């Protein structure tokens, strides 16, 4: 099973690189080397932890906000009879 998964990942990466060669516009479809080099640059930057903290805070706040809205709508819908 593991060999099959690795083969699929490698196949997808090859297909992606073929797409990169066809499109030839890095702003639309960047190469995998460009993607990974930028990812490493971002991880090694001093603001990486701040970015991750801000992202997690936004995700938690969104979850809380959606939970409150769904709770209020659920309580409201419980008061009305089914038509």
Secondary structure, 3 states (H helix, E strand, C coil): CHHHHHHHHHHHHHHHHHHHHHHCCCCCCCCHHHHHHHHHHHHHCCCHHHHHHHHHHHHHHHHHHHHHHHHHHHHHHHHCCCC
